[in-house]
Amino acid sequence: MNPLAQRLNAGELLNLQRSQYNERLFIHDVVPAGLSQRGSVTVSNLGSFYCCFITGTFSTIASPGGGAVVDTGVNYLSGQLIDGNGNKRLFDQRIPLDLLFSPGRRKDVTSTTVIADPPGNALFYPLPFEYLFPESTLIEFDVNNTSDEPNSYELCLHGFRLVGQTTMQGRNSDIQVI
């Protein structure tokens, strides 16, 4: 006999399952050379979004000395995540994307030397980032590009959609769905 099955309450588990599900929110953009640009995604009105992890990729395109466009392997992008509900900045300052994203840098096919370019990152370590975004919130990612060429990025917020009213309670910020 399975002792775990004796302790599970199927009714409670089904209610919990109906009130939350895994979800991924994506922000992707191409940032013009030498400028900043905000990409965004909106949390729908189905319920709050509890983010648990961040992953992402970015390109490293430049044209050194005004020459050919090459993938240098050098990070030119830095970003600031913003909770649009009150325009709250979620980091103290912009964070270089090579420190924030995993798997991180990827080879870019627009490079004129794609075969000789440094390899992209292959390791995948999601960055723990826990934050509760209320429903209908605009999540923004303000990215600065210091390259002389446009660079792109893809940000994925991994978490749970909490359907219904959510509250934060307790010292450890346990989430309760009511």
C-alpha positions as CSV (number, residue, x, y, z in Angstrom):
1,M,0.0,0.0,0.0
2,N,1.3,3.5,-0.9
3,P,1.5,5.6,2.3
4,L,1.6,8.9,0.3
5,A,-1.8,8.0,-1.3
6,Q,-3.4,7.7,2.1
7,R,-2.4,11.3,3.0
8,L,-3.5,13.0,-0.2
9,N,-6.9,14.7,-0.3
10,A,-8.1,14.4,-3.9
11,G,-10.7,17.2,-3.5
12,E,-8.2,19.7,-2.1
13,L,-5.7,18.8,-4.9
14,L,-8.3,19.2,-7.6
15,N,-9.4,22.6,-6.2
16,L,-5.8,23.8,-6.1
17,Q,-5.2,22.5,-9.7
18,R,-8.3,24.5,-10.9
19,S,-7.0,27.7,-9.3
20,Q,-3.4,27.7,-10.8
21,Y,-1.5,26.5,-13.8
22,N,2.1,26.8,-15.3
23,E,2.5,29.7,-17.6
24,R,5.3,31.4,-19.5
25,L,5.3,35.1,-20.5
26,F,7.6,36.2,-23.3
27,I,9.1,39.6,-24.1
28,H,11.3,39.9,-27.3
29,D,12.5,42.9,-29.2
30,V,15.3,44.3,-31.4
31,V,17.0,47.3,-29.7
32,P,18.4,49.9,-32.2
33,A,22.1,50.7,-32.1
34,G,23.1,53.1,-29.3
35,L,19.6,53.4,-28.0
36,S,17.2,52.1,-25.3
37,Q,13.9,50.5,-25.9
38,R,11.1,49.0,-23.8
39,G,9.6,45.6,-24.7
40,S,6.4,44.6,-22.8
41,V,3.9,41.9,-22.1
42,T,0.6,42.3,-20.2
43,V,-0.6,39.9,-17.5
44,S,-4.2,39.2,-18.6
45,N,-7.2,39.6,-16.4
46,L,-7.5,35.9,-15.9
47,G,-5.5,36.2,-12.6
48,S,-2.2,37.2,-11.2
49,F,1.1,35.8,-12.5
50,Y,3.6,34.5,-9.9
51,C,7.0,34.6,-11.5
52,C,9.5,32.0,-10.3
53,F,12.4,32.1,-12.8
54,I,13.8,34.1,-15.7
55,T,15.6,32.8,-18.8
56,G,16.6,34.4,-22.0
57,T,18.9,34.8,-24.9
58,F,20.5,37.8,-26.7
59,S,22.6,38.7,-29.7
60,T,26.1,40.3,-29.7
61,I,26.3,42.0,-33.1
62,A,28.7,44.9,-33.9
63,S,30.6,46.3,-36.7
64,P,34.1,47.1,-35.3
65,G,35.7,50.1,-36.9
66,G,32.6,50.5,-39.2
67,G,33.6,47.4,-41.0
68,A,31.7,44.1,-41.6
69,V,28.9,43.1,-39.2
70,V,30.2,40.4,-36.9
71,D,29.1,38.5,-33.9
72,T,31.8,39.6,-31.4
73,G,30.6,37.5,-28.4
74,V,30.7,40.7,-26.3
75,N,27.5,41.7,-24.5
76,Y,26.2,45.1,-25.4
77,L,22.8,44.9,-23.8
78,S,21.7,45.7,-20.2
79,G,18.1,45.7,-18.9
80,Q,15.8,46.8,-16.2
81,L,12.6,44.9,-15.4
82,I,9.7,47.1,-14.5
83,D,6.3,46.3,-12.9
84,G,4.0,48.7,-14.8
85,N,1.6,48.7,-11.9
86,G,3.1,51.9,-10.4
87,N,6.1,51.9,-12.7
88,K,8.2,50.0,-10.0
89,R,11.7,49.2,-11.0
90,L,12.5,45.6,-9.9
91,F,16.3,45.9,-10.0
92,D,18.5,48.7,-8.4
93,Q,20.0,49.4,-11.8
94,R,20.3,48.0,-15.3
95,I,21.8,44.5,-15.3
96,P,24.0,43.3,-18.2
97,L,22.1,40.5,-20.0
98,D,25.1,38.1,-19.8
99,L,24.6,38.2,-16.0
100,L,20.8,38.0,-16.1
101,F,20.0,35.5,-18.9
102,S,20.5,31.8,-19.2
103,P,21.4,30.2,-21.7
104,G,22.4,33.8,-22.6
105,R,24.4,34.7,-25.7
106,R,23.4,33.0,-28.9
107,K,25.0,33.1,-32.3
108,D,23.4,35.5,-34.7
109,V,22.8,34.5,-38.4
110,T,23.1,38.2,-39.6
111,S,26.8,38.1,-38.9
112,T,29.0,38.1,-42.0
113,T,31.5,35.7,-40.2
114,V,29.0,33.3,-38.7
115,I,31.3,30.2,-39.0
116,A,34.2,31.9,-37.3
117,D,32.1,33.6,-34.6
118,P,32.5,32.4,-30.9
119,P,30.0,29.6,-30.0
120,G,26.8,30.5,-28.1
121,N,26.2,29.4,-24.6
122,A,24.8,25.9,-24.1
123,L,24.4,25.8,-20.3
124,F,20.8,26.4,-19.0
125,Y,20.5,27.6,-15.4
126,P,17.2,29.6,-14.9
127,L,17.7,32.6,-12.6
128,P,15.4,32.4,-9.6
129,F,13.3,35.5,-9.6
130,E,10.1,35.4,-7.4
131,Y,7.6,38.2,-7.9
132,L,3.8,38.4,-7.9
133,F,2.4,40.5,-10.8
134,P,-1.2,41.5,-10.3
135,E,-3.7,40.8,-13.1
136,S,-3.8,43.3,-16.0
137,T,-0.3,44.5,-15.1
138,L,2.0,45.7,-17.9
139,I,5.5,44.0,-17.4
140,E,8.2,46.1,-19.2
141,F,11.8,45.3,-19.9
142,D,13.8,48.5,-20.6
143,V,17.0,47.5,-22.6
144,N,19.9,49.6,-23.5
145,N,22.2,48.7,-26.5
146,T,25.7,50.1,-26.5
147,S,26.6,48.5,-29.8
148,D,26.9,50.3,-33.2
149,E,24.5,47.6,-34.6
150,P,20.9,46.6,-33.6
151,N,20.8,43.6,-31.1
152,S,17.9,41.4,-30.2
153,Y,16.8,39.6,-27.0
154,E,14.2,37.1,-25.8
155,L,13.1,37.1,-22.2
156,C,10.9,34.4,-20.7
157,L,9.3,34.7,-17.3
158,H,8.4,31.2,-15.9
159,G,5.7,30.9,-13.3
160,F,2.1,30.2,-12.3
161,R,-1.1,31.8,-13.3
162,L,-3.2,32.2,-10.1
163,V,-6.8,32.2,-11.1
164,G,-9.0,34.1,-8.7
165,Q,-8.2,36.6,-5.9
166,T,-4.7,36.2,-4.5
167,T,-3.2,37.5,-1.3
168,M,0.2,37.4,0.2
169,Q,0.2,36.2,3.8
170,G,2.8,35.2,6.4
171,R,6.5,35.9,7.0
172,N,7.6,33.7,4.1
173,S,5.2,35.3,1.6
174,D,3.2,32.1,1.1
175,I,0.7,32.6,-1.6
176,Q,-2.9,31.6,-0.9
177,V,-5.6,31.5,-3.5
178,I,-9.1,32.3,-2.2
